Amino acid sequence: MNQTAQLSTIRTYDNPIPGREFILSLFSSLKKHLNREQIADALALNSPQEKEALRRRLRAMERDGQLSFQRKGYQLIDPDSLLSGPISIHPEGFGFVTYSDIEKDIFLPKNQLKHVFDGDVVQVLVEPGKNAKRTYSNLIKVQRRNTTHVVGMLQREGKFYFLVPDDIKVSHKIHVEHSSINQARVGQYVSGKITRYPDFRQETQVEIVEVLGNATDAGIESTLTLHRHGISDQWEKALLDKANTHGARVSQADKAQRVDYRSLAFVTIDGADAKDFDDAVYCEKTDAGDWRLLVAIADVSHYVLPNDPLDIEAQARATSIYLPGQVVPMLPEALSNGLCSLNPHEDRLVMMCEMIINAKGLVTQANFSEGVIQSHARLTYNQANALVTQPKSKLAKTTAASSPAIVPHVKNLHALFQVLLKQRKQRGAIDFETRELALKLNKHKNIASISPLKRNDAHRMIEEFMLCANVATAQFLQRHKIPSLFRVHSGPQQKKLTALRAFLTEKGLTLDGGDSPSSHHYNDLLKKVSHRPDAKLIQMLLLRSQSQAEYSPVNQGHFGLAYDAYAHFTSPIRRYPDLLTHRAIRATLRSNKSANDTSKSESGFKRLLRQLKLSVSTSKAVPNNAFPYTAEKVALLSHHCSGQSRLADTVSREVENALMCKYMQPFIGDSFSASISGMNNAGFFVTLENTGAEGLVSMMSLTGDAYTLDAQKQLITNGQQTHRIGDDLTVVLKSVDLRARKMSFEVA
């Protein structure tokens, strides 16, 4: 049948314009893209009324997923070839759609993403190509927008205003409603609320809702980054008022029904700049020769109740965000730095984890209680370390003179730490050597100096005590079958493991354990290569083969720490999962069943209190709403909290990169000692030795014949010269892109 005959058949309809079936038949017959005029001609629609009706029908069919509109016109959609998922846009403009946990992401080229924002949920049509191994993907539509605001610099072209987005992943033009300019000035950074989303027919339009400041303002890097990710560092007045209702001191009524631990010499040990103190610790020897470790954690759950306004906001934030010179807290400061913070010499409510630890470093008994403590001293890591490792130093003597009563207890803490350290090695926890840098800011909130963060015994001591409490918590949650958030860390994924083994083979090394290596196998290899010249490189690749830790409603163990069960209990001021854990423990403690470990004669908890000469708290019934979380709700919270934790890391990293670019800009043209930290088809990445600044050495900038990447061997070579991950070299800073927060280097 020729095309004329086909069209005459299709035109047989009764309505003023054809129905959807007729239009779909047209596309099925012609098997090609058609624009609206071609469709109107094919269906003999000539009047303005008919063409307007056709326009509306085509838009409805597009909305319902029957047709797709592209630059070439409309096309028919095969429902079986449609896939959906969130899109991640690369700074270069292309993107990848994730639609499956096991299938490869779908690539979309830059020219298809001019009306898409990073994070949008999109629908993609995947069709087979001429080559059986290839497929072609076309963006059909945006199913859900996840961007509501655009941050950028206000600019003007003639009569029209537009934004230059601060996010380099936004490549399309952003028009500004003229009526929303108000006090904003050209050259200022603003936040614009999207009033019209882009498509193939129109561009993005926003209205200015907030002026963020000028490029030279102090702290503008943090301001832009927070707004770019939709994070507020402000609190509504109603929430601040709610936080202040509890006052500045713990009331006598709140201390009732709690175990009184105030006579014990608890101390907090934190960084010099810390303001929110989650945890305090106390340790003593038992008559049997074991260690009694008490870990007291701020009882946020007493003040922030499920589903109250503060809880709703804390849940949305899910974590505090730590930026250079700034903290965006999960809770208002009246609680985070005030009533919940375990400040010295002030009564504070706590959730207590009390553990008996034997000479082998194994926890033989763990119990929980609601208590009240008074921290006897606020120590910095350096002060605590001086007391136990440099007792004759000036810092140790000054610290001991100000708080003499705590000194023997701090020494007990350190003695227990030595025992736990041996157990850590026997357990097989992986110890990667990582280098962290501290950025010190000046009054303008720019980098004034960069120095390495030095971890001492006090850092590791507190870390081990928190690990003990977190493991005891996970076991408690499992024992009582409470819907809970576990902190899980899976073993390395097979794809990463295969690549790692291929690299190790090139080096004449093996990682034991087959398809499921344990943390012991990782440690054995780290020990074996520790004295090799390429030890840094091998450790880097072992670290990168690891999976990312996350929250899960199902316990899956923690690979890196070598624990069968692990949960977060020790930081409820700054992590929402810890707050949920406290609520679960409280609900169990206040129930009528025995919550803690028991022995034949008396409960371990009561025996512990008797030995400590403390009063036993009176049990009380738990309200029905004390832990109102179903397994389904906990599963949703695990996904949300994992996402917010990753977002916090991203925000911190972006602010640090922005500040580092600003700091390095005056040094363009200077030479630096560096090492290669990564590579891809574009070139290799270097990390500067003195500042930790990172940037790309483009493959195009390398002299000599063309270079190629050997991903398996982790090197770039042209046959005559080779660059490998971990190599030390001298580089020259060539350029700094403040908007992209990137630096480029060349080999000196």
N, C-alpha and C positions, 0 to 999 in steps of 0.2 A: 504494500500500500504506500503510495507516494505521500509527501507531506501535505499537499492540498487535500487529499482524501482524508488523511488523519484529522486535519483541522475541521473539515466539514462534519465529521463524526462527533468530534468533541463539542461543536457548537450546538448540538441538539440538547437544549435545556429549556426549562419553562420559566425560571426566575428572571428578574431584571438583569442580574449578573449570575454567572455560573456558581454552583456550589463548590465546596472543597474537593469533592470527588472529581469534578470536571477539571479543576486546576491540577490536581495530582495526576490525572490521566494525561494531561498535556505534557507534564515533565517526564512521565514514564515513556511517552511516545517519542519525544524529541531527544531525551537523554543529554541535555546540556544546560548551561547557565542561561537564564533569561532575565532581562530587566523588566521593569513594569510596563514600559511602552511596548516591548515585544509581546508580552503576555496580553496586553489590551488589543494589539493588532491581531494576534492569533485568535482571540475570542470575539473579535469584531465589536469591541466596546469603544464607542466614539464620543459620546456626550460627556461633558464635564461631570455630570452626576454619576454616570456609570464608572468613570475612571476614579472618582473619589470613593465610591463603594468598593471598587477593586483594591484600592490602596489600603482601606481599612481591613478588608478580608485577608490580604497578604500579610499585613502586620499581625493579625490574629493567628494566622497559620505559623508565622515565625515565632510568636510568643509560645505557641503550643508545641513547638518542636517538630512540625511537619515540614517546614521549609527553613533554609538558612539563607541569610542575606550577606553576601560578600561584595567586594568591589566589582566583580564581574556581573553581579546580579543575584537572583535567587537560584537555589539548587534544591533538589529533592533530598531528603534525609532518610537513610536506612536506620531504623531504631536499634537494630542489633549491632550497629557499628558505633554507637554512642557510648562514651565513657565520661565520667565526671570526677572532679577532685580539685583540691586547692592548687593554685599555681605559685611557684616560686620564681620570681623574675631576677635574672642575673644583671649586674650593673651594666653589662654590655648591651642589654636590651632583649635578649632571647629568654626563654623560660622553660620550665619543666613542670608538668602536671603529675601529681602523685595520686594514683587511683587505686593502688594495691600495696599491701605490705610486702608482697613477694615478687610482683612484676616490675619490670623496668619502667621508670618514669617516661612520660611522653614529652618529646621535644617539640617546642613551637618556636618558629623563627620570629625575629624582631618585627617584621612587617605585619604580623597578625596580632600584635599586642599593643597597638596604639590606643586602644580604648580599654585596657585592662590595668588594674592595680595589683601590686604584689599582695598575695594572700586571698584574692578573689577565688570563689569556687566557680569553675568554668566547665562547660560541656564541650567535648571534643569529638569530632567525627574522624575515625581511624579507618582508612581504606588501603587495601593492598596495592602495591606498586607493580610495575612490569617485572621487576626483579623479585623473586619469591622471598628473598631475605629482607626486603625493604617494605616499609609502609609509609603512607603519607597521612599527615594529621592536619585537620583544619579546625580552627576555633569556630564553634557554632554560636555559642552565646555565653554570657555571664549569668550564672544561676543565682549567685548571692554575692553582694558587695560586702567586703569586710573593712573598707576604708571609708570613713565619714568625713575626715578633715585632711587638708593638705597644708603643710608648713612650707613657707618659702619667702623669698625676697620680693617685695612689691616693685614692679617696673611699669613703665608707660610707653606706649607707641601711639603717637598722635592723640586721639581722643580716647583711646582704649587702654585699660589697665590689665595687667596679667601678673602671674606669679612665676618666678623661677624656682622650682621645687628644691627644697633642701635635700630631699631624697633622690639620689641619682637613679634609682629604679623607676622613677616617674619621668618618662621621656616625652609625654604629650603636653600640649599647651594647656595652661590653666587660665581661663578668663576670669576676671573679677567683676562682680556687679558694681557698677559705678556708684549706685546709691549707698553701698556699704563702706565706702572709703573713709568717711568721717575724719577722724584725727590721724589716720595712718598717712605716712609720708613715703614717697618713692625712695627706695634704698633701705627701708626698714624690713625686718623680719616680721611676718604676721602669720596667724593661723586662720585658714579659710574653711568654712563649712561647705561641703559640696551640696549645691542646690540643683545641679544637673549633671548626671553622669554621661560620659562620652559613649558614642557608638560610631558606626560607619558614617553617620549622617551629621553628627554634631560633636563639638568639643566640650571638655569639662568646664563647668562654671561654678564659682564659689562666691560666698559672701564673707567678708572679713568679720570675724567674731572676737579677735584679740590681737593686739599689737604686742609682739614678744620682745622687741628691742632692736638695738643697732649692732652691727657686726663687731664694734669695738667694746660693747658692754661686758663687764666682768661676769663670767659664768654663762655667757651666751651659748657655749657649746653644750652644756648640760641642759639648758632651757630648750634648745632646739631638739636635742635628742629625745628628751622626755615627751615633748609635744608630738614629735614625729611618730612615736610609738603609742600615742594616746594615753600617756601616763600623767596623772596629776600629782604634783608635789604639794598641793594645797588641801586643806580640810574644810568641809562645810561647817559653819558655825554650830549647827545642831549637833554634829558629831563631837566637836570640841567641848560643847556644854555637857554632853552625855559623859564624856571621859572625865570631866571635872566633878561630876556629881559624887564621886566616891571620896573626895577630899584628898589631902596630901599625906595622911597618916592612916595606918591600919586601925580600924575600930576594934573595941573590946569585943563586940558582938561577933565580928568576923574571926576573932581568934578562938572562939569557943568551939568545942568538939574537935580540936586539933591537938596533935602531939607537940609538946613544947620542947624544941631543940635549942633554945636560946643560950643555954649554958655551955654548949659545945663551941669550940673555937673554929667556926667556919671562916673561910677566906674566899674572896674572889680573886682570880688571876686573869688579867686581860691586857690588851694593848694599852699603851699610854694615852691614846686618843679616845678610847672607848667611853661611851656614855650610858649604854644600856647593858646591864649586867644580868644575863640569864641564869648563870649557874654559880654555885658556891660549893666548896668541897671540904670534907673533914675526914681524917684517917687516924686510926689507932690500932695497936696490937691487941689481940684477945689473949685470954689466959691460956688458950689451947695453942697459941703460936700462930694463929691465922691473922689475917688483916680484916679489919672492919672499915669499909669505905662507905661514906654517905655522900651522895650527890643530890644537892638541893637545887630544884629548878623553879624559877618564878611561876607562881600559880596564876597565870593569866586567865585561865578558865573560870576562876572565881568571879572575875569582874566582867568578862565578856561572855555573855550567855548565848546559846544557840538562837540564831535568827533575830537577835536584836539589831538595831541599826549599826552598831560598831562591828558586830559579827559579819553582817552583810558586806560592809566595806572591807573588812579584813579578808574575808573570803575572796572578794573580787581581786584584791591586790595579791594575796597569797604569799607574799614575801616582801621583806624590806630590800631596797636596792641600794647598794653601796657604790658611790661614785667618788672620784677624787675630790676631797674637801666637802662632801655633801652626802647625807643619807636621806633617802625617801622611805620613811618608816611604814611598816604595815599597820601600826597603831599610833594614835596621837601621843605626843611627847609626855602628856600628863600621866600616861600609863607606861610607855616604853622607857622613858628616862626617869620617871617618877615613882608612882605607887607600885609598879610591878618590878622595877629594877632593884636588884639586891644591893642597895647602897649601904656603905658601912655604918654600923652603930644605929641602925633603924630596924624596927620590927618589920618583917616581911612574911607574907604567906607563900608557902612553897608546896610543890609536889615532891615528895622525898623518895629516892630509890636507895635502899639500904642493902649492902651486899657483904657477904662473907667470902673472902678470897684466900685460897690456901697457898702454901709455899710454892706450888707449881704455877701460880698465876691463874688458876681456874676458879670461876665463881661457883661456889657450892650452895649458896643460898641467896635469894634476892626477894625483897619485899617492898611494897609501896605503901605510902601513907600521905595523908594531908597534914602538913605541919606548919609551924611558925619558927623562924630563925632570926638571928641577928648576926650579920656578918661582922666579924671582929677586926677585919682589915681589908682594904682594897689594895692589892698588890699588882704591880705591872709584871710582865713576863721577865723583864730584866732584873727587877727586885727579887722575885722568887728564885730566879736562876742564881743570882749572886748568893743568896742565903745558903743554897745547897751545894754549889760547885765552887764558889769563891768566898768562903765565910770570913776571910781576913781582909777582903776588899773594902774600900771606903763605902761603896753602895750597900754592901751587906751589913756593915756596922751601923750605918745610918738607919737602915730599914729595921734592924733588930732593936735599936734603941727606941724607935717610935712605937713598936708593937712587940715587946719581948715575949708576951704570952703565946704568941702564935708560932714562934720559931721551932719548938720541938715538933709541932704538928705538921709544919711544912716539911721538916726533915722526914717525918713518917710518910708523907705523900711521895717524896722523892724515892724513899726506900721501896715503897710499893711499886712505883713506876719501873724500877729496875727489874722487879719480878715480872711485871706485865710485859716488859720489853722482850724478855726471853721467851715468854709464851707467844708473843706476836710472831717471832721468828720461827718457833716450832709449828705454829698454826699455818704459816705460809703466806701471810699477808704480803702483798706486793709493795715494795718500797722503791718508787721511782724518785730519782733525784731531779727536782725541778727548781728552776731559778725564778724567783719573783722579785719585782722591783717596786719600790715605794715612790710615788710621785708627791713631792712637797710643793704646795701652791703658794704663791705670794698673795698680797692683798687684792690684786687684780684678777685672782683666780686663774692665773697662768702658771705653768710649771716653773718653779724656781730652782729645783734640784731633783736629781734622780739618784736613788741609792738602793742597793740590794737589801732585800728583807732577810734578816738572819734569824733562823729558827734555833732556839736553844732547848735545853732540857725542860724548861717550864712549859714551852709550847707543846712539846711532845707528851709531857706529863698530863696536862689537862686533856689533850686529845685522847689519850688512852683511857682516862676516867670516863669521858663522855661515851666512848665506844662501849665500855662495860655497861653503862646505864642503858644505852640504846639497844644492846643485845638482850639485856634482861627485860626490857620493855617488849621487844618483839616476841620473846618467849611467853611473856604474860598474856599478850594479845592472842597468841595462838592457843594457849592453854584454855582460855575462856571463850574462844571462838567468837570474838567480837569483830564485826565488820570494821576493817582497819586499813590504814595506808601503810604498806611496807615500803622501805627504800631498797630497791632491788638493782642488782648489777649483773647482767648476764655475761657469760663467757664470750670470747671473740666470735663474730659472725664468720661463717665459712668462707665468704668471699675475701674478707680481710685476712683470714688465716692462710688461705691459699697463696695470696700475694706475699705475705710475710715469709712463708716457708720457701717460696721461690727465691726471694732475696737472700735468705739465710743460706740456702744451698750454694748460691754464688760466692758466699763468704766462707764456705766450708763448715758451716754450723748447722745444728739441728735443734728444733724445739720438740721435746718429747711430749707424749700424751696423745698422739694421733689426732683424730678429729675433735677431741675434747680435752685439750690440755688444761691442767689445773694451775692454780696460782703458784704451787710448788715448782712446776716446770718452768714458769716464767722466772722465778727467783733463781733457780739453778742456772739458767742461761745468763741472767744478769751477773751472777757471781763469776761465771766462767769467762765472761768477756770484759770484766771490770778493769783489767790491766792492758787491754788491747788499745792501740791508737785510735781505732774506730768505735770505741765503746760508746761515745756520745751519740753517734749515728745509730747504732744498734738499739740503744735504750729509747731513742726517739721513735723508731719504727715499732718497737714493742709497745710503747705507750699508745701510739696511734692505732694499733690493732685492737685496742680495747673498745668495748661498747660503752654507751653513755648510760650512767645511772639514771633511774627514774622512779616515780612513785607507782605502786601497783596495789590493787585490792587483794592480789594473790601473792603469797610469799614465794619467791623464787631464789632466795639466797643472795649473797653479795660476793661475787667472784673476786674482786680486788682485795677486799678485806678478809676473805676466806671465812665467812660466817654463813651458817645454815639459815639464819634468820636475822633480819636487821630492820630497825624502824627508827624514826626520828622522834626524840622525846625532849632533847636538851635545849631547844631554842624557840619556845612558844612566843616570845616577844617579836621575833622576826620571821618565823615560818608557820604558816597555817597548818600544815600536816601535824606539827608538834602540838598545836592547840587541840586538834581533833583527838590526838592520842591521849592527852590529859583528860579530856572529857570521857573517853572510853574507860580509862583507869578509874576515874572518880565514880562513874556509874557502877562499876563492878565493886569497888570498895564499899559503896554505900548500899549495895544490895544485901539481902539477908544471908547469902551463901558466903563461905569462907573464901576470900579472894586470894590470900597469900599462901606461900608454902606452909605445909604443916608437918609436924612430927607426931610420934605416937602419944607423947605425954601432953604437950602443949603446942600451940601454934608457934612456928618459927618467929613470926612477927612479935607475939607477946613475949617470947623468950628474949628476943633482941632488945625490946624496950626495957625489960627487967634488968638485963645486963648493963644497959646504958643509964639505968636509974631515971627513966622518963615515965611520964604518965601515959596511960593508954587512952586513946581517943574513944569516945562513945560512938558506936555505930548508929547510923540514922538512915531511914528509908530514902531511896532515890526517887525524885519526881519522874514521871513518865517522859518528860521532855528533856531529861538530862543528856541523853544521847539519841537524838531523833534521826538516826541515819540508817537507811536500809542499805543492803549490799549494792543495789543499783545506784543509789546516791553516792556511795563511797567510790564506786567505779568512775562516775562522772568527775568527782573531785580529784581522783588520782590523775586523770587526764589534764584537768585544768591546772592543778598545782605543778605538774611536770612542765606544762607549757609556760607558766608564769616564771618558773625557775630558769628555764632556758632564755626567756625574754629578758630577765634581770641580767643574766650573763651577757647577752647581746648588747643591751643598753650600756652596761659598764664598759664593755670593750670598745664600743663606738665613741663614747666620751673620751676614753683614754687615747684612742687613735686621733681624734680631733685635736686634743691638747698636744699630743706628740707632734703632729704635723705643724701646728703653730709654733711649737718650740724649735723644730728643726729648720724652719724656713730661712732663718738668717745664715744657715750653714750650707746653703746651696753652693756647690763647687768644691767643698771640703772633702777630704778623704777620711775613711773610717775603717777600723778593723771589724770584720763581720764573719758570720758563718752561714752556710746555706741551710735553710730550715724547711724548704719545700720546693716542689717544681710541678709544672704542668706544660701544656703545649705552647703557652705564651712565653715561658722562660723559667727562671728560678727565683725563689724568695730568699731574702737575706735578713738576718737579725743582727743589729749592731751590738758590739760587745759592751760598750760603755753606757748606752742609753736604753737598749732593748727595743729601739725603733725598728720597724719592719717595712720592707718595700720590695718591689719587683725589679729584677734585672731582666729586661726584655731579651728574648732570643735574637731579635733583630739587631740589638746593639752589640752583640758579640762579634768580634773580628774573625776573619778567616772564612773558610767554607761554611756552608749552611749547616746548622746544628739540628739534631733530631732528639726527641725524648725516648728513652728506654724506660718505660714505667716499671717493668719488672725488676730491673737492676737499680732503679732510682738514680739515674744519671742522665745528663745531657752531653752529647758528644758530636764532633764533626770528623772523627777519625784521627785527627792530630791532637786535639785538646779535649779534655773531659772534665766536667763539673759534677760532683756527687753531693748528695745530702750529707751534711756534717762537715764538709770541707771548710777550712778557714781561708779567707781571702781579704784583700783590700778593695773597697768600693768607693766610688765618688757619688755624692748626692747630686742628681741632675735636675730634679723638679719636685715640687710639692703641690698637690691639688687639694686645697682646703675644703672645697665642696664635696669631693669624693672621699676625702680623708685618706688619701693615698700618697705614697712617695715612690719615685723611681730612681734607680741607681744604675751605674755602669761599672764594669770591672776596671780597676785602675791599671 
